[in-house]
Amino acid sequence: MSINTTSNAINVSSFSIDGELFDEDNLFRALNMIFRVMSAASGVLSLCTMLRIILHKNLRKQSSIIPFNIVLCDFISIALRYIPPSNKRQINVIIYTALLGSDLTSLLNILLVALQQFITIRVDPFGARGIITTPRTVAACVLSWIVPLSFTALLALNQTGIASIFLIMDTTILVTIGIFYLFLYRAISKGPPGVHISKQRKQENRQVFVTIVLVYVTTLIFRMMFRLLHLAMELFIGYQFLWPLTNIAITFSVVSNSLVYWWRLEEFRLILFKCKKYTSRPKKIDVLG
């Protein structure tokens, strides 16, 4: 690998592998094309997931509001990343601010899922106290959009170190989610104090827990990859191909969220089984005599 140093920056012009020369610009374009194909596919998958929740009567319920909001955040995040940079700085700032806000909103909703399940399992298992209601859930989702977008917009207006503050907040929320999930696991293991929970209810709680933990773990893994790639970009300034790799890492996070719902929820799996049954059905051939 040849490295040219100019103005204290590392400039990678090409890679040499077994005597073959690969231009870094071509690598950048190839990775960027992979990102665009993946983001288009993940956008379609997120859209299909939202439509499935809206159109299926068994999914149009209170417990689906926050998962729907998570997928909506993913869809908007991918759409914003798909927009090419503008020549006008103001437009780029608006897109960047909305992008960071939607990312924080997604994490806040993963935290809301953990909080909702903790209240449902430990605090108010039968809903007698009426702590969790549909209006409150909708209001929490709306606030999860307003607060991050307002905060990132304020940082952008003040021209503060928005990227550094975003990473700190992002990490703080991820750690908080992990702590909540530990409490949630203990709540599922012990159950609410003084209340008998049937085996079927315990099994349902475990299934929900595994689903939301999978969403959290996949988000955590790919966001850690995102951070490592950003760190590499700061250490090795000339490696331009790392930029599309950061977008690819976030795209994997978006895809994994929707795939978890399609894998874990029966209402989503039924579509796949119906499609498989339809495609495997032998076609009737009319013979005209």
TINU-584508 format. One record per residue (C-alpha): residue number from 1; chain; x, y, z. Coordinates in nm, 2 decimals, decimal comma. Example, Ala and Ser with C-alpha at 12.3 -4.5 7.8 and 13.67 -1.06 7.14 Angstrom:
BEGIN
ATOM    i  ch       X       Y       Z
ATOM    1   A    1,23   -0,45    0,78
ATOM    2   A    1,37   -0,11    0,71
//
This chain:
BEGIN
ATOM    i  ch       X       Y       Z
ATOM    1   A    0,00    0,00    0,00
ATOM    2   A    0,15    0,33   -0,11
ATOM    3   A    0,11    0,63    0,12
ATOM    4   A    0,18    0,99    0,02
ATOM    5   A    0,21    1,25    0,29
ATOM    6   A    0,11    1,60    0,22
ATOM    7   A    0,04    1,88    0,47
ATOM    8   A    0,06    1,64    0,77
ATOM    9   A   -0,23    1,43    0,63
ATOM   10   A   -0,22    1,08    0,51
ATOM   11   A   -0,33    1,05    0,15
ATOM   12   A   -0,40    0,70    0,02
ATOM   13   A   -0,38    0,69   -0,35
ATOM   14   A   -0,39    0,31   -0,42
ATOM   15   A   -0,36   -0,04   -0,28
ATOM   16   A   -0,12   -0,30   -0,40
ATOM   17   A   -0,23   -0,66   -0,34
ATOM   18   A   -0,02   -0,94   -0,50
ATOM   19   A    0,11   -0,70   -0,76
ATOM   20   A   -0,24   -0,58   -0,85
ATOM   21   A   -0,31   -0,20   -0,81
ATOM   22   A   -0,64   -0,09   -0,68
ATOM   23   A   -0,74    0,28   -0,69
ATOM   24   A   -0,89    0,41   -0,37
ATOM   25   A   -1,14    0,62   -0,55
ATOM   26   A   -1,28    0,31   -0,72
ATOM   27   A   -1,30    0,14   -0,38
ATOM   28   A   -1,48    0,44   -0,24
ATOM   29   A   -1,73    0,44   -0,53
ATOM   30   A   -1,78    0,06   -0,50
ATOM   31   A   -1,85    0,09   -0,12
ATOM   32   A   -2,08    0,38   -0,17
ATOM   33   A   -2,27    0,19   -0,43
ATOM   34   A   -2,31   -0,10   -0,19
ATOM   35   A   -2,43    0,14    0,08
ATOM   36   A   -2,69    0,29   -0,16
ATOM   37   A   -2,82   -0,06   -0,26
ATOM   38   A   -2,84   -0,17    0,10
ATOM   39   A   -3,01    0,15    0,21
ATOM   40   A   -3,27    0,12   -0,06
ATOM   41   A   -3,34   -0,24    0,04
ATOM   42   A   -3,35   -0,15    0,41
ATOM   43   A   -3,58    0,15    0,33
ATOM   44   A   -3,82   -0,09    0,15
ATOM   45   A   -3,80   -0,34    0,44
ATOM   46   A   -3,87   -0,07    0,70
ATOM   47   A   -4,17    0,06    0,49
ATOM   48   A   -4,31   -0,29    0,46
ATOM   49   A   -4,27   -0,34    0,83
ATOM   50   A   -4,46   -0,02    0,91
ATOM   51   A   -4,74   -0,11    0,66
ATOM   52   A   -4,77   -0,45    0,81
ATOM   53   A   -4,82   -0,30    1,16
ATOM   54   A   -5,08   -0,05    1,02
ATOM   55   A   -5,27   -0,30    0,81
ATOM   56   A   -5,28   -0,61    1,04
ATOM   57   A   -5,55   -0,59    1,30
ATOM   58   A   -5,36   -0,79    1,56
ATOM   59   A   -5,07   -0,55    1,54
ATOM   60   A   -5,27   -0,23    1,57
ATOM   61   A   -5,25   -0,23    1,94
ATOM   62   A   -5,08   -0,03    2,22
ATOM   63   A   -4,77   -0,25    2,25
ATOM   64   A   -4,69   -0,19    1,88
ATOM   65   A   -4,68    0,19    1,90
ATOM   66   A   -4,32    0,22    2,02
ATOM   67   A   -4,18   -0,06    1,78
ATOM   68   A   -4,36    0,12    1,50
ATOM   69   A   -4,18    0,45    1,60
ATOM   70   A   -3,85    0,27    1,61
ATOM   71   A   -3,89    0,15    1,25
ATOM   72   A   -4,01    0,49    1,15
ATOM   73   A   -3,69    0,64    1,29
ATOM   74   A   -3,49    0,38    1,10
ATOM   75   A   -3,67    0,47    0,78
ATOM   76   A   -3,62    0,84    0,82
ATOM   77   A   -3,25    0,79    0,91
ATOM   78   A   -3,19    0,59    0,60
ATOM   79   A   -3,38    0,84    0,38
ATOM   80   A   -3,17    1,12    0,52
ATOM   81   A   -2,84    0,93    0,46
ATOM   82   A   -2,95    0,86    0,11
ATOM   83   A   -2,97    1,23    0,02
ATOM   84   A   -2,65    1,34   -0,15
ATOM   85   A   -2,46    1,64    0,00
ATOM   86   A   -2,57    1,98   -0,12
ATOM   87   A   -2,36    2,28   -0,23
ATOM   88   A   -2,54    2,49    0,03
ATOM   89   A   -2,41    2,46    0,38
ATOM   90   A   -2,74    2,54    0,54
ATOM   91   A   -2,91    2,25    0,38
ATOM   92   A   -2,64    2,01    0,49
ATOM   93   A   -2,66    2,14    0,84
ATOM   94   A   -3,04    2,08    0,84
ATOM   95   A   -3,00    1,73    0,71
ATOM   96   A   -2,72    1,65    0,95
ATOM   97   A   -2,92    1,79    1,25
ATOM   98   A   -3,23    1,58    1,15
ATOM   99   A   -3,02    1,27    1,10
ATOM  100   A   -2,86    1,30    1,45
ATOM  101   A   -3,20    1,37    1,60
ATOM  102   A   -3,36    1,07    1,44
ATOM  103   A   -3,08    0,85    1,56
ATOM  104   A   -3,13    0,97    1,92
ATOM  105   A   -3,50    0,92    1,88
ATOM  106   A   -3,45    0,56    1,78
ATOM  107   A   -3,24    0,50    2,09
ATOM  108   A   -3,49    0,67    2,32
ATOM  109   A   -3,76    0,45    2,18
ATOM  110   A   -3,56    0,14    2,25
ATOM  111   A   -3,53    0,27    2,61
ATOM  112   A   -3,91    0,34    2,62
ATOM  113   A   -3,97   -0,03    2,52
ATOM  114   A   -3,76   -0,14    2,82
ATOM  115   A   -3,94    0,10    3,05
ATOM  116   A   -4,28   -0,01    2,92
ATOM  117   A   -4,21   -0,38    2,96
ATOM  118   A   -4,07   -0,32    3,31
ATOM  119   A   -4,39   -0,14    3,42
ATOM  120   A   -4,61   -0,41    3,25
ATOM  121   A   -4,42   -0,70    3,42
ATOM  122   A   -4,31   -0,56    3,75
ATOM  123   A   -4,51   -0,25    3,85
ATOM  124   A   -4,86   -0,30    3,69
ATOM  125   A   -4,88   -0,65    3,55
ATOM  126   A   -5,26   -0,65    3,51
ATOM  127   A   -5,30   -0,28    3,41
ATOM  128   A   -5,51   -0,21    3,72
ATOM  129   A   -5,33    0,12    3,79
ATOM  130   A   -5,36    0,24    3,44
ATOM  131   A   -5,00    0,36    3,42
ATOM  132   A   -4,96    0,27    3,06
ATOM  133   A   -5,23    0,40    2,83
ATOM  134   A   -5,25    0,46    2,45
ATOM  135   A   -5,25    0,84    2,48
ATOM  136   A   -4,95    0,83    2,72
ATOM  137   A   -4,76    0,60    2,49
ATOM  138   A   -4,83    0,82    2,18
ATOM  139   A   -4,73    1,13    2,38
ATOM  140   A   -4,40    0,96    2,49
ATOM  141   A   -4,33    0,88    2,12
ATOM  142   A   -4,40    1,24    2,01
ATOM  143   A   -4,17    1,38    2,29
ATOM  144   A   -3,90    1,13    2,19
ATOM  145   A   -3,90    1,32    1,85
ATOM  146   A   -3,93    1,67    1,98
ATOM  147   A   -3,66    1,66    2,25
ATOM  148   A   -3,37    1,52    2,04
ATOM  149   A   -3,45    1,73    1,73
ATOM  150   A   -3,48    2,05    1,95
ATOM  151   A   -3,15    1,97    2,12
ATOM  152   A   -2,96    1,89    1,80
ATOM  153   A   -3,10    2,20    1,64
ATOM  154   A   -2,99    2,41    1,93
ATOM  155   A   -2,64    2,27    1,91
ATOM  156   A   -2,63    2,34    1,53
ATOM  157   A   -2,74    2,70    1,58
ATOM  158   A   -2,48    2,76    1,84
ATOM  159   A   -2,22    2,58    1,62
ATOM  160   A   -2,12    2,37    1,92
ATOM  161   A   -1,93    2,04    1,89
ATOM  162   A   -2,24    1,86    1,79
ATOM  163   A   -2,07    1,53    1,68
ATOM  164   A   -1,89    1,49    2,01
ATOM  165   A   -2,19    1,58    2,22
ATOM  166   A   -2,40    1,34    2,01
ATOM  167   A   -2,16    1,05    2,07
ATOM  168   A   -2,17    1,12    2,45
ATOM  169   A   -2,55    1,12    2,46
ATOM  170   A   -2,57    0,82    2,23
ATOM  171   A   -2,33    0,62    2,46
ATOM  172   A   -2,52    0,74    2,77
ATOM  173   A   -2,85    0,62    2,63
ATOM  174   A   -2,71    0,28    2,53
ATOM  175   A   -2,56    0,23    2,87
ATOM  176   A   -2,89    0,33    3,04
ATOM  177   A   -3,08    0,09    2,81
ATOM  178   A   -2,85   -0,19    2,92
ATOM  179   A   -2,91   -0,12    3,29
ATOM  180   A   -3,28   -0,11    3,23
ATOM  181   A   -3,27   -0,45    3,06
ATOM  182   A   -3,09   -0,59    3,36
ATOM  183   A   -3,37   -0,48    3,58
ATOM  184   A   -3,62   -0,61    3,33
ATOM  185   A   -3,45   -0,95    3,33
ATOM  186   A   -3,47   -0,97    3,71
ATOM  187   A   -3,84   -0,86    3,69
ATOM  188   A   -3,91   -1,15    3,45
ATOM  189   A   -3,72   -1,40    3,66
ATOM  190   A   -3,89   -1,31    3,99
ATOM  191   A   -4,23   -1,17    3,87
ATOM  192   A   -4,42   -0,90    4,06
ATOM  193   A   -4,42   -0,92    4,44
ATOM  194   A   -4,72   -1,10    4,59
ATOM  195   A   -4,87   -1,18    4,25
ATOM  196   A   -4,90   -1,52    4,09
ATOM  197   A   -4,82   -1,52    3,72
ATOM  198   A   -4,92   -1,82    3,50
ATOM  199   A   -4,66   -2,01    3,30
ATOM  200   A   -4,81   -1,89    2,98
ATOM  201   A   -4,78   -1,53    3,09
ATOM  202   A   -4,42   -1,59    3,19
ATOM  203   A   -4,34   -1,75    2,86
ATOM  204   A   -4,50   -1,45    2,67
ATOM  205   A   -4,29   -1,21    2,88
ATOM  206   A   -3,97   -1,41    2,80
ATOM  207   A   -4,05   -1,40    2,43
ATOM  208   A   -4,10   -1,02    2,44
ATOM  209   A   -3,78   -0,98    2,64
ATOM  210   A   -3,58   -1,18    2,39
ATOM  211   A   -3,72   -0,97    2,10
ATOM  212   A   -3,64   -0,63    2,25
ATOM  213   A   -3,30   -0,76    2,37
ATOM  214   A   -3,22   -0,87    2,01
ATOM  215   A   -3,30   -0,52    1,89
ATOM  216   A   -3,08   -0,37    2,16
ATOM  217   A   -2,79   -0,60    2,10
ATOM  218   A   -2,79   -0,56    1,72
ATOM  219   A   -2,81   -0,18    1,76
ATOM  220   A   -2,52   -0,19    2,01
ATOM  221   A   -2,30   -0,40    1,79
ATOM  222   A   -2,34   -0,20    1,47
ATOM  223   A   -2,32    0,14    1,66
ATOM  224   A   -1,99    0,02    1,81
ATOM  225   A   -1,87   -0,06    1,46
ATOM  226   A   -1,98    0,29    1,36
ATOM  227   A   -1,77    0,44    1,64
ATOM  228   A   -1,46    0,24    1,56
ATOM  229   A   -1,48    0,34    1,19
ATOM  230   A   -1,52    0,71    1,29
ATOM  231   A   -1,22    0,67    1,52
ATOM  232   A   -1,02    0,52    1,23
ATOM  233   A   -1,13    0,81    1,01
ATOM  234   A   -0,98    1,06    1,26
ATOM  235   A   -0,66    0,86    1,30
ATOM  236   A   -0,61    0,80    0,92
ATOM  237   A   -0,74    1,11    0,75
ATOM  238   A   -0,67    1,00    0,40
ATOM  239   A   -0,88    0,68    0,41
ATOM  240   A   -1,18    0,82    0,24
ATOM  241   A   -1,34    0,47    0,18
ATOM  242   A   -1,40    0,45    0,56
ATOM  243   A   -1,69    0,70    0,52
ATOM  244   A   -1,92    0,47    0,32
ATOM  245   A   -1,83    0,19    0,57
ATOM  246   A   -1,98    0,40    0,85
ATOM  247   A   -2,30    0,43    0,66
ATOM  248   A   -2,30    0,06    0,58
ATOM  249   A   -2,27   -0,01    0,96
ATOM  250   A   -2,57    0,21    1,04
ATOM  251   A   -2,76    0,05    0,75
ATOM  252   A   -2,70   -0,30    0,90
ATOM  253   A   -2,84   -0,17    1,23
ATOM  254   A   -3,15   -0,05    1,05
ATOM  255   A   -3,20   -0,38    0,86
ATOM  256   A   -3,15   -0,58    1,18
ATOM  257   A   -3,42   -0,40    1,37
ATOM  258   A   -3,68   -0,49    1,10
ATOM  259   A   -3,55   -0,84    1,05
ATOM  260   A   -3,59   -0,91    1,43
ATOM  261   A   -3,96   -0,82    1,41
ATOM  262   A   -4,01   -1,03    1,10
ATOM  263   A   -3,83   -1,32    1,26
ATOM  264   A   -3,98   -1,30    1,61
ATOM  265   A   -4,34   -1,19    1,56
ATOM  266   A   -4,59   -1,45    1,44
ATOM  267   A   -4,79   -1,19    1,25
ATOM  268   A   -4,49   -1,11    1,03
ATOM  269   A   -4,39   -1,47    0,99
ATOM  270   A   -4,73   -1,56    0,85
ATOM  271   A   -4,66   -1,34    0,54
ATOM  272   A   -4,34   -1,53    0,47
ATOM  273   A   -4,51   -1,87    0,51
ATOM  274   A   -4,80   -1,76    0,29
ATOM  275   A   -4,56   -1,64    0,02
ATOM  276   A   -4,36   -1,97    0,05
ATOM  277   A   -4,68   -2,17    0,02
ATOM  278   A   -4,80   -1,97   -0,28
ATOM  279   A   -4,47   -2,00   -0,47
ATOM  280   A   -4,44   -2,38   -0,39
ATOM  281   A   -4,80   -2,45   -0,51
ATOM  282   A   -4,80   -2,63   -0,85
ATOM  283   A   -4,94   -2,42   -1,13
ATOM  284   A   -5,25   -2,54   -1,31
ATOM  285   A   -5,20   -2,58   -1,68
ATOM  286   A   -5,51   -2,56   -1,90
ATOM  287   A   -5,49   -2,79   -2,20
ATOM  288   A   -5,71   -2,67   -2,49
ATOM  289   A   -5,82   -2,95   -2,71
//
